[in-house]
Amino acid sequence: MVNLDKEQLLTQGVNVSEIGEQIKRFQKRFPFAKLIKPAKVSEGIISLNVTQKKELQALYEQRGKSKKKVKFTPASGAATRMFKGLFEYLSARNQFEGKENEIPPPTDQVVHFLNHLSQFPFYETLKAGLFEKGIFEEEPVEVIKELLQEQGLNYGQLPKGLIKFHAYPEGVRTPIEEHLVEGCLYAADDQGRVHIHFTISSHHHEAFDRHLKEVRKGYEKAYGKIIEISLSEQKTATDIIAVDLKNDPFRKDDGSLLFRPAGHGALLENLNEIDADLIFIKNIDNISIDRYPSETIEHKKMLGGKLIEVQAKVFSLLKELETTCSEQRLCKMNQWVRNELGFDSSVDLNRADLWDHLNRPIRVCGMVKNEGEPGGGPFWTATDQGRSLQIVEGAQVNFNIMEQKQIFESATHFNPVDIVCGVKNHKNEKFDLLEFRDSSAGIITQKSQGGRDLKAQELPGLWNGAMSYWHTVFVEVPLSTFNPVKTINDLLKPAHQ
C-alpha cells in the first residue's frame, strides 16, 4: 500500500493487517449457516399462558426494580428507504420531462399517499410550507418535493427518529419521543431514573441532541421520571474496505480507498460499552401510538422477568460448579442446559466445560408468528460443539441447497428485534461481548458506486452472529407488539393513527 493509503488507514483507525484479513474474507467468503430445523413452539420457542406471563411480570417488577436498566435503540438509519416509492415517482417524472404524455401513471403506493395526505402526522407542517410557497396540494410533484427535499421538510435525508410519526390532541411525536415514553413505562429503576441510549449517525448528532433537549423535560414532568439519555455513533474503525469483483481494493475517483459501514453488527462495540444489569434492544421504528401501549409494556416486563429467572438459575449453577459436583448432578445440569438454554452438545459436558459454557451473556428474544414479513427468524443450527438456537437472516443461508431453502421458508416465527440482554456474570462483572461473537458469520453483498460494481462486507449482525455464543431463549410474543414503519404508508395503519 502507498503512503497515502497508510495515512487514510490511520485516519480511519484501522491497521494494514486488519485490511488484509478483510480482503481474505472476500476471497474465501463466509460459510453459510447450517440450518437443522426452524425453532417452533415447544421446539425452541416458549409459549407462555396468562398465569405464567403475570408471574414473570411480577418477578420483573419485584427484582428488576433495583437493577440498572438501559433501553438501547439503534437509530442511525436514514429514512430514505421509507420514502423509496416517492423518490422513484420523482425520478420517473424527471426522466420524462418534456414528454408529458409518456409519463407512467403514479403507483398505487403514491396514489394512496396523496389521497390520505391529511392523515399523516406531518401534514400541518407540510401544508404550512406549501402555503408559504404558493403550492397547491393538487400538485403531486411539488408536494412530494416539499416533503423530501432540502428546501422543504427534508424528510428524505433525515433519520427515522426525527420524523413526525404520531399525532395527538396535544401535538405530534417522533419515534424518539415514543421511545422516551416506553422507557418511562417499564424501564425506570427504584429511584425513578430511566436510562435510554440511542446509536446515531455523526451527520445527525446535533439534530438529535437539539430535539432531545427540546422534549425531554416535558416527558419527565408528565411521567414523574428522570430521563438520562446517552448517544453514541457507529465507530469508523469498524467500517470495512470495499473491493472490486476481482477482490482488489476498490478506489474512488480520487484514488482513495472506499470504506463502507459494516452494518448493525458494528453496534456490538457500542453495546459493549453499556454498563447495565438489563439492556432492552428495540429498533427505532417499531413503536405504536400510545393508545395501545399496555400489551407492549406487559410483554417487555415478561421478557425482562424471564431473563431474571434464567439468569438466577445460571448463576446458581455456576456457584455450584465452583464446588465439588457428583456425576449425577452434572448429568442433571447438562439436561437443564439442553432444555432451557438452546444448546445441545453431542456429549455431556464435564464440570470444567460446563462451567465454561454457562459463563456467558444471556439474551431473551421475543418471537412473533410469521406472516410474511421480511427478516430473520429463529432456527436450530449445527455447530462444531453440537446444535444451538440462533437468529438467522436469509443472506446467511445457501438457497442453492434445496433442503436449506425449505427449512428457512418453513419458519413459523420471525425476529421482530425485541431482545433483553444480561451482560454480567455471577460476580457482577461485565462480559467483553466481543469474545462471544462468531467472526465467521458475516455477510458479503454486491453493490455499485458511480456505475462501478463492488463487493461490500458486513460484520455478523448484532442479533445474529454477533451474539452467536450467548445463551439464547426464545419466547413467543403477540404480533400486536410489532409495528414497524418500513414505508411511508405504514403510518396509516391503526397502530399509528
N, C-alpha and C positions, 0 to 999 in steps of 0.2 A: 504494500500500500504506500502511496505517496505521502509526503509530509502534510499536504492539505487534508488528506483523509484522516491522518492521525490527529490533526487539530480538531476536525469535526467530531471524531470519536471522543476526544477529551471534553468538548463542549456538551456532547450528548450524555456523557457519564458512563460510557462502556469501553471495554478494552478490546484489543485485537483478538485475543483468544476467544472471547465471547462471540465475536463476529464469525470466527472460524467454526465454532460449534453450531451457530445458527445456519451457516451455509451447508454444513454436513447434514443437518436435519432436512434441508431442502433436497439434498441429493438422495438421502436414504428414505425419505418420507417417514411419517409417523405410523406405527402399527395401528390397525383398526381395533376397536373394541371387540371382544369375543362374547357375543350375547348367548346366554343359555336359554333364558325364557323371560317373558315380561314378569315384573312383580305385580301380583294381584292381591285382592283382599284375601286374607288368611294365608297367602303365599308371599309374604314380604311386605304387605301393606296392612296396617292395623286399622280395623273399623270399630269405632267405639260407640256404645249405646249412650243414651241420655244420662244415665246414672254415672257411668264411667267418666263422661265428659265433665260433669259437675264436680266429681271428686278431684279431677286434675285441675280444674279451675280454682277450686278451694285450696288445693295444695300450693298452686302458684301464688294466690293472694296471701296465704299464711307465711310460706317460707321464702317466697320471692320478694317480699316487701323490703327485707333488709339487704337484698343483693343489688349491686350496681348493674343497671341495665342500660344498654345503648341500642338505639334504633339506627341501623346502618342502611343508608339509602343511596344506591348508585344513581347519580343524577347528571352525568356528564354528557349524555347523548343529545345531539341536536334533534329538533322536531322535523327535520327535512323529510324523513320517510312518512311521517304523519300526513304531510301535505303532498305526497307524491302525485296523486291524481290531479291536483290543481296545477302543479308545476308542469305536468305533461300536457294539460289543456293549454296553458300559456305557450309552451314550446310549439305545439301544433299550430296555434294561431300565428305565431311569428313565422313559421315555416311557409305558410301560405299567404303571407302578407301581399296584398295587391291582387290576390286571386280569390276574392270573397266567395265565389260560387263553388270553389273546390275545397273549402274548409270543411273537415269532417265534423259531424254534429258532436256536441259535448257528450261525454259518457254519462251513464246513469248516476254514477257517483257525484259528478259535478252538478248535474241537474238536481239531485236530491239535496246537495249542499245549498244551492242557490234558492231552492223552493222553501227551505227551512231556515233561512239565514237569521230570521228574528229570534229563533230559539237558541242560538249559540250564546254562551255567557259573555263573549267579547263584542256582541252586536252593538251595544250602545256606544262603545269606544270607536268601533269601526264606522258607525253611522255618523258620528261627530266628525271624523276625519274626512269622510266622503262629502259631508255638507260644507265643510271648510273649503274644499277644493272644487265645489260645484259639480260633483259627480252624482249621477242618479243610480239608484240600486238596480235599475233595469239595464245597466251597462256591465255585463258579467266580467269582461276582461278587466275593466278598471277596478271593479270591486275586489277581484282576486289579487290584483297588483297591490291595492291598498292594504290588503291583509298580509301579503307575503313579503313585499319588497321594502327596502330600507327607507324609502320616502314615506312609507305608511307605518303600519304596526311592526313590520319587520319580523313577523312570526316565522317566516321561512328560515331565519338564521338563529332564532332563539332556542335555548334548550327547553324541553317539555316542562321542566319545573317552573318556568317563569310565564307560562301561557295561562290565560284565564280559562279554567276548566268548569267551574260550577257557579251557578247564580243562586243567591239567597236574597230574601227581602232586604237584609241589611247590607248587601254588597256581594261582590264576586270573590271567589277564592282560586288561587293557583294550587297545583299539586303540592308545592312546598307547604302551603298553609294547611292542606288536608293532612299532611304527614305530621305537622305540629299537633293538630287536634287528636289524631290517632295516638300519638305518643303520650299526650296528657291522659287519655282514657285507659291505657294499660301499662305504660312503662315508667310510671313515677316510682321513686323509692320512698322509704318511710319518712324522709324529710321533705317530700313534695317536689323533688328535683327530677326533671325529665332530660335525659341526655340524648341528643339527636345528632348524627353525623351524616353529612352529605358529601359524596365524592363528586367533584365538578371539573369542568374544563377551565384551563387557565384563562381562556378568552372571556369567560363569563364570571370570573371570580368577583369582580367589582359589582356586577349587577346582582348576583346572589347576595352578596354582603349587604348591599343597599336595601334590597327587598326584605331581607330577614330583619334588619333594623327597623324597618317601617311597620312590620306586622307582629313581631314577637311579643311586645308588651301587651298588646290587645288580647292575645290568647292567654297570656299569663294571668291577666285580670279576669278573663271570662271563666277560666278553669281552676283558678286558685293554685297554680303551679309555678315553679321556677324552671324556665326552659333554658337549658345550656346547650348551645349549638356550636359544633365544630365543622370545619370544612377542610377537605384535602383534595389535591389534584393527582391524577394518574401520573406516575413518575416517568419522565422522559427516558430515564435509564432502562425502563422496561420495553421501550419501543424496539422493534425488530427490523433488521435490514431487509429490504426487498431485493429480489433477484429477477433477472430476465428468464426466458424459457430455457436457457442453457445453464441456469444456476450460477451465472456470474452476477456480481453486484450490479443492481440497476442504478444508472446515473441519470440525474435530472439534466435539463438542457444546459445548466451552468457547470456541469461536470461533477457536482457534489453527489454524495451517496443519498439514496432515498431511504428514510426510516418511516415505518408505519406503526401506529398504536397497536399493541398486542392483544386487543380485545379485553373483555371484562375479567379474564384471568389475571391480568396485571393488577387488578384491585386487591389481590391477595396481600400485596405489600401494604396497602392502606389498612386492610382488615387486621393485619398482623400488628399494627401499631395501636389498636384499640385495647385499652385496659378495662375490662368489664367482666362480670360474672356471667351475664347472659347478653348475647348480641342477637337482635332480631334483624333479619335481612328481608327486604321487600323492594321491588322496583318502583321508581318514581311515578310511573303512570298507572299503577294498579291501586286505584283509590275509588271510592264511591261517594256520592253526595251524602251528607251526614244525617239524612232521614233514615238511612239503612246501616247504622254503624254497629248495632248490637251483635249481629251474627259474626261479623269480622272480629270484633273485640273479644267475644266469648271464645272464638277458636284460637285467637292469639294466646289467650290465657291458658287454654287447653294445651297448646303446643309447648308453652313455657313450663306448665306443670309436668308434662311428660318428660321434658329434658331434666327437670329437677329430680324426678323419680328415677330415671335411668342413671343419671349421674351419681345419685346417692348409692345405688347398688354397685356401680363400677368402683366407686371409692371404697366401699366396704370390702369388696373382693381384693382390691389392691392391698389394703391394710392387712387382710387375712393372709395374702400370699407372702407378705414380708415375715411371716412366722412359718412354722412347720405345718405342712398340709398332708393329709393322708391321700392315697391314690383314689380312694372312693370319693373324697371331697373334690379332688382335681377333676374327676370324671363329671361330677355334677356341675362344676364351674364351666367346663367345656360345653356341656349341654345347654347351659343358660346363654353362653355366648352365641351358640348356633341358633337358638330360638329367638333371642331378643336383640342381637346386635348386627344382624345382616351379614354374618361371616361364617362360612362353613369350611373348615380346613379338611384336608384329605385324611389326616390322622389327628388324634387328641394331642393338644399341646402340653408339654411338660411345664413344671412350675415356672421356670425362668422364661420360657417362651410365652406362657400365658400372661405373666406379669407384663412382659414387653408388649404383647398385643393389647392388653387392656389399657395401658398407659398412653392414651392418645385423645385428641379432641373428639367431641361428640356433636352431631347435628341431628335435629329432629325436623323433618321436612313434611310440610303439608302436601298432599297429592289430591288432585281433583279428577273427576271422571272425564275421560277423553271424548270430546265432542267435535273433534276435527281441528282444534286449534294447533297452529304450528309450534314447534318447540320440542324440547327433550322430554324424556319420560323415565320412569323407574324400571330398572331391569336387574336380573341376576346375571352377573358377568363372571367369566373364568379368569383366574389369575394363577401365577406360579404356586401360590400358597393354598389355593382352593377356590371357592366361589364367594363373591361378595355383592352386596347391593350397591348400585351406582345409578346416578342420573346421567343418561347418555343422550347426546344430540345426534341428529341424522348425519351430520358431517363426520362423525366418528365411526360410522357403520359402512361396511363394504356391501353395497347394494348389488354388486355383481354376483354375490353368493346368494342364491335364492332363499336358502334357509335363514340367513341373517336378515334379509329383506322381510321375509314373512314374520319373523319374530318381532322386528321393530314395528311393523304395521299392525300387529295384533295386540299392541299395548292397550290396556283398559283405562289407564290413567296417564296424566301428563303433569309436568312440573310447572306450577304457577309462580315459583320463586317465593315461597312462604316458609322461611327457614329460621330456626332458633339454634344458636351455637353456644356450646360450652367450651371455652378455650383455656381453662385452667386445670391443673392436676389436683390430686387429692391432698397435696401440701399447699394448695392455693398459689402455686407458681404458674406463670403463663407459659404455654407451649410456644415454641417457634413454629408457626404454621407452615413455613416454607419446607420444613422437614417432612411434612405429610402430603406433599404434592407429588403426583406422578408426572414427571417431566416428559414422559413418552406419550402423553395423551393430548398433545397439541393438535392443531388443525392447519392445513395448507389450502389456500384458495387462490384462484386465478382472478386478477383484476386488470385494470388498464389505467394508464396515466398519459395524457397528451396523445392519445391514439396508439400508444405502445403497450403491448401486453407485458404483464409482470406477474410474479408469484409473491403472495403475502403469507405470513406465518402468524398464527395466534397462539399465545400461551394456553395451557389447559384451562378451560372455562372455570370461573370462580366456584360454581356449584357442580362442576364436572370433575375433570382431572385434578384441579387444584385442591379438592377435598377427597381424593381417592382413598387415602389411608386414614380417614376419620371413621369413627363408629357412626353408622347410619341407621336411623329409624324413620320409616315412612308411615305417616298417619293420614287417613282419608279425611279431607275437609270438603264442605259443600261448594259447588260451583258458584254460589252466590258471593263467595269471598274473593272471586277472581273477576275483576272488572277493568282490564287494561284498555288503554286508548292507543290503538295502533294506527287508525286512520281518523281523519277529522270527523267523519260521520258517526264514529263510535260515541261522540259526545251527545248524540241524540238518543242514545239508549236510556231506558228507565233508570239505571243505576247512576246516571249523570244528569238527570233532569229533575 
